[in-house]
Amino acid sequence: MVRRRAATALASLALATGTLLAVGATPAAAAGSCSQWWDENTYGVTCRGYASGTQVRATARCANETVATGDWKNAVTGGWSYAYCDNRGGRHSSDSMAPSFR
């Protein structure tokens, strides 16, 4: 089942349910917002409206206990980043996924 959800970056970090992967600090001028998408194998995130130079990428824990990361994308104007766990047994049942910022 595909689920879609819009959230702020801080609310997105809360989705990590206590298992914050290798998540960087949220940018100080965090006035932007993020949208997320996920299914049983993939986690995606796009963000817009952050300070110039801010980038975001999807980070998800996979069923085989590895961490998948997407490509860094511009968090000023948007662009989807996807973390793929399809060849790693799917996403972990804990739904540990979050955007990382730099």
C-alpha positions in Angstrom: 0.0 0.0 0.0 1.4 3.4 -1.0 1.0 6.1 1.6 1.6 9.8 1.0 2.0 12.5 3.7 3.1 16.1 3.8 5.0 17.2 6.9 7.5 19.7 8.1 11.1 18.6 8.4 10.8 18.4 12.2 7.7 16.2 12.0 9.5 14.1 9.4 12.3 13.4 11.9 9.8 12.2 14.4 8.8 9.4 12.0 12.1 7.8 12.7 10.4 6.5 15.9 13.3 6.8 18.2 15.8 5.3 15.7 17.3 8.4 14.1 19.5 7.0 11.4 22.5 9.0 10.4 20.4 12.2 10.3 22.2 15.5 10.1 21.0 18.6 11.9 18.0 20.5 10.6 19.1 23.8 9.0 18.9 26.7 11.4 16.7 28.8 9.0 14.2 25.9 8.6 11.2 27.7 7.2 10.7 25.2 4.5 8.5 22.1 4.3 8.9 18.6 3.1 6.6 16.0 1.4 7.2 12.3 1.8 6.3 9.1 -0.1 6.8 5.5 0.8 5.9 1.9 0.1 7.2 -1.4 1.3 10.5 -1.0 -0.5 11.2 2.7 -1.0 11.2 6.0 1.0 11.2 9.3 -0.9 11.4 13.0 0.3 11.3 16.4 -1.4 11.7 19.7 0.4 11.3 23.4 -0.6 11.7 26.8 0.9 14.9 26.2 3.0 17.9 28.6 3.1 20.1 28.8 0.1 22.5 25.9 -0.3 20.5 23.5 1.9 20.3 19.9 0.6 18.1 16.9 1.6 18.3 13.2 1.0 16.1 10.2 1.9 17.4 7.8 4.6 15.7 4.5 5.4 16.6 1.4 7.4 16.2 -1.8 5.4 15.0 -5.2 6.5 18.5 -6.6 6.4 19.6 -4.0 8.9 21.5 -1.8 6.4 20.8 1.8 5.7 19.8 3.0 2.3 20.3 6.7 1.3 19.1 8.6 -1.7 20.9 11.3 -3.7 21.3 14.8 -2.2 18.7 17.1 -3.7 18.2 20.9 -3.5 16.0 21.8 -0.5 15.4 25.3 -1.8 13.5 24.5 -5.0 12.7 20.8 -4.5 13.6 17.6 -6.1 12.8 14.0 -5.0 15.4 11.8 -3.3 14.6 8.1 -2.9 16.2 5.5 -0.6 15.7 2.0 -2.1 15.5 -1.2 0.0 14.0 -3.5 -2.7 17.2 -5.5 -3.1 17.7 -5.6 0.7 14.5 -7.3 1.8 12.3 -4.2 1.8 12.1 -1.4 4.4 12.4 -2.4 8.0 9.2 -3.0 9.8 9.9 -0.2 12.3 9.3 2.4 9.5 12.6 4.0 10.5 13.0 6.6 7.7 13.8 10.3 7.8 15.2 13.1 5.7 18.9 14.1 6.2 19.9 17.7 5.7 23.3 19.4 5.0 
